[in-house]
């Protein structure tokens, strides 16, 4: 059965889009039919997969605001088994435009329901905020994956995100689960990073993935070439870590142990 996963954290700079791009590419490398939905007006997942932002015609904006069939928006990528529903700068105004719209929180869910069985995984890259766009991602999703960086203030704002998840569960999407927490930007040379990772594991013992994503130059460089790190440098520690994360992610789903 296909799964819709929202990757969300309202705190910026936690490796959210890096995780979205590279988890999707790694799942695709494992021959899982994967769709990445770029819900972030910054469009970093779109450009990070090699699409020219100036050449995009219809985008997720048109799906949410005008009810355009998402199949008309989805584009192939360089990675076999990986497709992309691109974002555009128009999404900047979507929060305001949707504010008075009917069924405003469920626009994405409605758009994805018709195509979800065409993919094994539909992964939504949410903006770094808790506004209407992220709410659409959470209402559409079966589960949320939360990237947390292994740095000072790592847990800052997480409580607010978890409260939002509970609110969505109680009012709009009772089936929403916390699918996992991914530790990112880990630097094994720093005792602080080790301490933060340990603290997060103690707070959420059943939720944190064993695989840790390191700080890695290749991971940082790859988006500027419009490629996931697997295509940019598959031998890098960043690429290998995301492949391991994808394998662990799949194992959780196959075992049915996903919390």
PyMOL commands that set and color helices and strands:
alter all, ss='L'
color gray80, all
select helices_A, chain A and resi 16-29+44-48+53-55+60-66+70-72+89-98+104-113+116-118+132-140+158-171+191-203+217-225+229-232+237-255
alter helices_A, ss='H'
color red, helices_A
select strands_A, chain A and resi 3-7+34-38+74-76+82-85+121-125+143-149+177-186+208-214
alter strands_A, ss='S'
color yellow, strands_A
deselect
rebuild
show_as cartoon
